[in-house]
Amino acid sequence: MVVAVLFVVSLGVQAASAEVSYLCNGESFEDGDPRSLCVYFLMRVLIGEATPVRVGRWYKEQDCVDGSSVYGFQWADQGKTGCLYEARDALQNTQCQHRVGGQAWGDGCYMRFETYPFDRRS
């Protein structure tokens, strides 16, 4: 419940603000950490879609489907995983794009989040 309240409060604040921090599964992320940008956007999307806030865990994934070294996110309730890639464009670092089944929310993407399984090649 505390996590949900924190996200709701954070939604009204620009992600570019140095005072903003984000909390996911007990971990706090400061601005500038790419994970904080996507936590911010994912929670905004979930709340905007009237979906219960779901938490998960972040981890470093060295070998994703395209061989990139990226951050991954796993939902706590459904076990979904995805890959986060930097998409450094000219827009301000306040949005992520959340793609599921070909649909996307948001614009001005600094990061994008795709919910396909990791290819855990050894």
C-alpha positions as CSV (number, residue, x, y, z in Angstrom):
1,M,0.0,0.0,0.0
2,V,2.9,2.3,0.8
3,V,4.4,1.6,-2.6
4,A,1.1,2.4,-4.4
5,V,0.8,5.7,-2.5
6,L,4.4,6.6,-3.3
7,F,3.8,6.1,-7.0
8,V,0.6,8.0,-7.0
9,V,2.4,11.0,-5.4
10,S,5.3,10.7,-7.8
11,L,3.0,10.8,-10.9
12,G,2.4,14.5,-10.5
13,V,6.1,15.3,-10.5
14,Q,8.3,15.7,-13.6
15,A,10.8,12.9,-13.8
16,A,13.5,15.4,-14.6
17,S,13.2,16.9,-11.1
18,A,16.2,16.0,-9.0
19,E,14.1,15.6,-5.9
20,V,12.1,12.6,-7.3
21,S,13.0,9.1,-6.3
22,Y,11.1,5.9,-7.1
23,L,10.5,2.7,-5.1
24,C,10.0,-0.8,-6.5
25,N,10.0,-3.9,-4.4
26,G,11.9,-2.2,-1.6
27,E,14.6,-0.6,-3.9
28,S,14.9,3.1,-4.3
29,F,16.0,4.6,-7.6
30,E,17.1,8.2,-8.1
31,D,16.6,10.2,-11.2
32,G,19.2,9.5,-13.8
33,D,19.0,5.7,-13.2
34,P,17.2,4.3,-16.3
35,R,15.2,2.0,-14.1
36,S,13.6,5.0,-12.3
37,L,12.3,6.3,-15.6
38,C,10.6,3.1,-16.5
39,V,9.2,2.4,-13.0
40,Y,7.7,5.9,-13.2
41,F,6.1,5.3,-16.6
42,L,5.0,1.7,-16.0
43,M,3.2,2.7,-12.8
44,R,1.6,5.7,-14.6
45,V,0.3,3.4,-17.3
46,L,-1.0,0.8,-14.9
47,I,-2.8,3.4,-12.8
48,G,-4.1,5.2,-15.9
49,E,-5.5,1.9,-17.1
50,A,-7.2,1.3,-13.8
51,T,-5.1,-1.8,-13.3
52,P,-3.9,-2.7,-9.8
53,V,-0.3,-1.7,-9.2
54,R,2.0,-4.6,-9.6
55,V,5.5,-4.7,-8.3
56,G,8.4,-6.8,-9.4
57,R,12.2,-6.9,-9.3
58,W,14.9,-5.3,-11.3
59,Y,18.1,-7.2,-12.2
60,K,21.0,-6.9,-14.6
61,E,20.6,-9.2,-17.6
62,Q,23.8,-9.7,-19.5
63,D,22.5,-11.8,-22.4
64,C,19.1,-10.8,-23.7
65,V,17.6,-11.9,-27.0
66,D,19.8,-9.7,-29.1
67,G,22.9,-10.1,-26.9
68,S,22.6,-6.7,-25.3
69,S,23.5,-6.0,-21.7
70,V,20.4,-4.5,-20.3
71,Y,18.2,-4.1,-17.3
72,G,15.4,-6.5,-16.9
73,F,12.1,-6.4,-15.0
74,Q,10.1,-9.3,-13.7
75,W,6.5,-8.9,-12.5
76,A,6.0,-10.4,-9.0
77,D,2.5,-11.8,-9.9
78,Q,2.8,-13.1,-13.4
79,G,6.5,-13.8,-13.8
80,K,6.7,-11.7,-17.0
81,T,10.2,-10.6,-18.0
82,G,11.3,-8.0,-20.4
83,C,14.3,-6.0,-21.6
84,L,15.0,-2.4,-21.2
85,Y,17.0,-0.7,-24.0
86,E,18.2,2.8,-24.0
87,A,16.7,4.8,-26.9
88,R,18.4,8.1,-26.3
89,D,16.5,10.5,-28.4
90,A,16.2,14.2,-28.4
91,L,13.2,14.3,-26.1
92,Q,13.4,14.9,-22.4
93,N,14.1,11.8,-20.2
94,T,10.6,11.6,-18.7
95,Q,8.8,8.9,-20.7
96,C,9.1,5.2,-21.5
97,Q,7.3,3.3,-24.1
98,H,5.5,0.2,-22.9
99,R,4.9,-2.3,-25.7
100,V,2.6,-5.3,-25.2
101,G,1.3,-7.3,-28.1
102,G,2.2,-4.6,-30.6
103,Q,0.5,-1.8,-28.6
104,A,2.5,1.1,-27.2
105,W,1.6,3.8,-24.7
106,G,3.5,7.1,-24.3
107,D,5.7,9.1,-26.5
108,G,9.0,10.9,-26.2
109,C,10.7,7.6,-25.5
110,Y,14.0,7.6,-23.7
111,M,13.7,3.9,-22.9
112,R,11.4,1.2,-24.2
113,F,10.1,-1.8,-22.4
114,E,9.1,-5.0,-24.2
115,T,7.5,-8.0,-22.5
116,Y,9.1,-10.9,-24.2
117,P,11.0,-13.7,-22.5
118,F,14.7,-13.5,-22.1
119,D,16.8,-15.8,-24.2
120,R,19.2,-17.1,-21.6
121,R,22.0,-18.4,-23.8
122,S,25.0,-19.7,-21.9
